[in-house]
Amino acid sequence: MTTNEIKSLDQQYLMATYGRLDIAPKSGKNATMIDADGREYIDFTSGIGVNSLGYCDEGWIKAVEAQLHQIQHMCNYYYCESAAKVGEQLVKLSGLEKVFFGNSGAEANEGAIKLARKYSYDKYGEGRATIITLQSSFHGRTITTLAATGQDVFHQYFYPFTTGFKHVPANDLDALREALTADVCAIMAEPIQGEGGVNMLDTDYIKAVREICDERDILLIFDEVQTGVGRTGKFFAYEHFGILPDIVTLAKGLGGGLPIGAFLGGAKAANTLGGGMHGTTFGANPVVTAGALEVIARVSKPEFLASVTEKGTYLAKALMDKKPSKVKSVRGRGLMLGFQVEGNPKDYLHDCADNGLLVLTAGKDVIRLLPPLTITKEEIDRGVEILANVLK
Ligand SMILES: *Cc1c(COP(=O)(O)O)cnc(C)c1O
C-alpha cells in the first residue's frame, strides 16, 4: 500500500486522536527509516524514545525471536525466566529492591501511585494519600495519571478525575514546603520533564526534596518513563543527582520497541504490595522481557552509556556550530535534547519531515530529539544538516 492508501484506511477506521504526519514507516535500520512510498528519513525520535537500539537491531531481533519460538505468553500464575532476569538486572542497576511489570508508562505510574498510597495507609491509616507533582509534568493518559499530570490542558472533558493530586512549580522549594500538608504521602517528578519541554530539575532542589521526604516519611517517586534506560547517559537519570528515589517507573525505552512498563520499589516500598493487590494479564510477557533483557545487557555497559553522553554532546554542538538563527537555547542530557526555538516548533517539525528528518516537539517552543541510543555519527551528521537548514 502507498502512504495515501494507508492514510485513507486509517482515517476511515481509527479514532482521530492523533495529529498524524503523512508518513507511513515501513522498514528501518538503526536511525534510518524507509516509508511506504520508499522515502528515506533520519529518525531523531526513536518512536518517542522507544526504539532504544534503533530499528531492527540484530541482537534484539535474535533475543525476541528465540523466545517467540518457545512460548509467547504465560499468565502471571507461573514463573517467567526472562521477566525474573529483567527484575534482577533492574534491581542490581538501580539500588532499589523489587520490580513489578506492566505494559506502559501510564500503567507503571498508576502502580507507583497505588504503591505509595498503600505504604502510607499501612503506616498512617486513611487521610494521607495526597501526591504532589510538578507543573508542566506529564505522567500518562489514564484518569489518574491525567490528574497527576501538572498541565491544565489535560484536565478537561473526563470528569471526575481521581482526587488527591497537587501541582507545584518545579525547582521552587518554598512552593513545595507550602504544599506539604499532613495529608501528603508522596512527591512524584520526572528527572527531566519530557513532554513539558525538556525542563531540567536543579540538583540542589532534588537533594532538598530528598531530605524533606526523609524527614516526613514521604515517598519520592521518579517517573523515568522517558529518561530511564540510558537515555540521559546514565542508566537511570536520578544517578545524575546523587540520590536514590523510593519508587521509580520505567517504560518507553525498556523493551526496545515492545510494550512494557515497570515500577521499582526501594527499601521502604519493596514489600508493600502483597498477594492480589495488583496485577495485569499481559505484564511480564516472556517475549517482551526477552527484548528488555537484550536492551539492558547492551545499554547498561559503561562504555555504551558514555557513548550516549558523547553523541548527545556531539549532536548539540554540530547543530549549534551551524548557528541556526531560530534556536534560542539548548538543554537536556545525553540523547534527550531540547532546542528552544523562535516560532512554532510544529511548523519546523513538518519542514523537517518534508526534508527527510523526524523530530519531536515539547512544551510550547521546543524541538525535542530522542534519537536511538545506537545512532551513528554519520546518521547524526545527516540529520543535523537537515535540522540546521530548517532552523537557519
Ligand atoms: C510517555 C510518558 C508517560 C506515559 O507513557 P505511556 O506508555 O504512553 O502510557 C508517562 N510519563 C512520562 C514521563 C512519559 O514520557
The ligand as a Gaussian input file, in Angstrom:
#p B3LYP/6-31G(d) Opt

LIG

0 1
 C        5.296000       8.800000      27.757000
 C        5.275000       9.082000      29.197000
 C        4.315000       8.535000      30.051000
 C        3.165000       7.692000      29.526000
 O        3.612000       6.506000      28.963000
 P        2.593000       5.634000      28.067000
 O        3.400000       4.412000      27.726000
 O        2.232000       6.450000      26.885000
 O        1.431000       5.317000      28.920000
 C        4.402000       8.786000      31.402000
 N        5.399000       9.544000      31.894000
 C        6.355000      10.088000      31.112000
 C        7.441000      10.892000      31.726000
 C        6.313000       9.887000      29.739000
 O        7.249000      10.450000      28.953000

